[in-house]
């Protein structure tokens, strides 16, 4: 639409040009009367604008009269052109004026604030920003809502409004906690992107009604079938079928949790797979934790147009543990007679968890003292973790995967690599109660050429594993003693499909504490951070973890 002030100026210019022409004097009179009549109903500002054009009308008339003295033919053509233009603009301007009047009247009747059309530019923006709406004197001073923006692709999938608050974990590190209100579109995921392994938790709804099934998008149905009907995805993605949790309620929906993992080094392949399956058309926000949530944020945006809602790693870990424990009564266990080949798993009642020491063994190790769902602190840690084990095994044995390294370790003998107490004292060190088979120096035999030439890859892998677990067990026992806590829970992907490490940790804890400390383990080790993310995406934690959060 042509701005109002331009309409007034053009109409006046047309009127003055016609009055300067002898042939168009009668039409000029009618145009002026029409113009005056239309201005009777206009706002005062519009009338002021029309009156303000008088100076320009006089200058235009003088200019045209001057031109008439130089050439009658030129004046005639210009006069005819401007008369025609004046007629068309005046007519269209009248229609526009009446439409504006009708819209202004409708807005007044509906209670909306009317901003004069003559207020333009910054003045109009300021008037809109500072205006308040009053509906028939009911609830005055209600801020004027901004005009609705065009519906975006994100809005069309009902992605809720995100709010962020900054908290401080353990009084040291600021953490950004995200919360979302409103319905969250399917599918639902939680991700923990670690330094070595990425863990993905997918919620499959089981309470889909026939009506929902009919309206369900084909892409969403295909994604659900692809994730739940396969145990492997590509070359490196795997679903741990034995960990599947059924009859779980999240956000009022009942369904199953599926646990999927793949090497973090294959993140690009995962994103391309997600894109090929059409996941990017359904999911716009994925809740994630771990260092990879920062590292790969730009890749998610660039390749699949997804946003990562990042959650605090330790907070998500603890919430995931508590939620999983309440939905799986056989979640917590310990190893009985861990130093024996015939050792077996025994269920442990974790219904009253607090306080406990939490040892998270991933690429590195973090040790936390947990005294409540929101009362925890990091008390220790070490850089010698699962990443160290895998890196040294690849370097010394030539293996390529974590599973291969564990298989090598189960067949080896660390005593051919390590220096034992009996290698130094010829037997037990009785004064301090040290048995002869106790490791005095990890890899202490490898400075001898004859020992190096006789060891196997399996022996080296086993020695690496014993070195890492001894270090972790020693730190965990010391932390439990300092904090005066008896329960020590070990979690993390280092313990996945790794019973030999669990038994080594259990034996070390039992031996050094003289039976006062028990090493506890959880079935879903490694996935708790992803579970916690999935729950925090809708603030579901306190409603789902029952008595554990009181």
Secondary structure, 3 states (H helix, E strand, C coil): CCCHHHHHHHHHHHHHHHHCCCCCHHHHHHHHHHHHHHHCCCCHHHHHHHHCCHHHHHHHHHHHHHHHCCCHHHHHHHHHHHHHHHHHHHHHHHHHHHHHHHHHHHHHHHCCCCCCCCCCHHHHHHHHHHCEEEECCEEEEEECCCCCCCCCHHHHCCCCEEEEEEEEECCCEEEEEEEEECCCCCCEEEEEECCCEEEEEEEEECCCCHHHHHHCCHHHHHHHHHHHHCCEECCCEEECHHHCEEEEEECCEEEEEEEEEEEHHHHHHHHHHHHHCCHHHCCCEEEEECCHHHHCHHHHHHHHCCEEEECCHHHHHHHHHHHHHHHCCCCEEEEECCCCCCCEEEECCCCCCCCEEEEEECCCEEEEEEEECCEEEEEEEECCCHHHHHHHHHHHHCCCCHHHHHHHHHCCCHHHCCEEHHHHHCCCEHHHCECCCCEEECCCCCCCHHHHHHCCHHHHHHHHHHHHHHHHHHHHHHHHHHHCCCEEEEECHHHCCCHHHHHHHHHHHHHHCCCCCEEEEECCCCCHHHHHHHHHCCCCHHHHCHHHHC
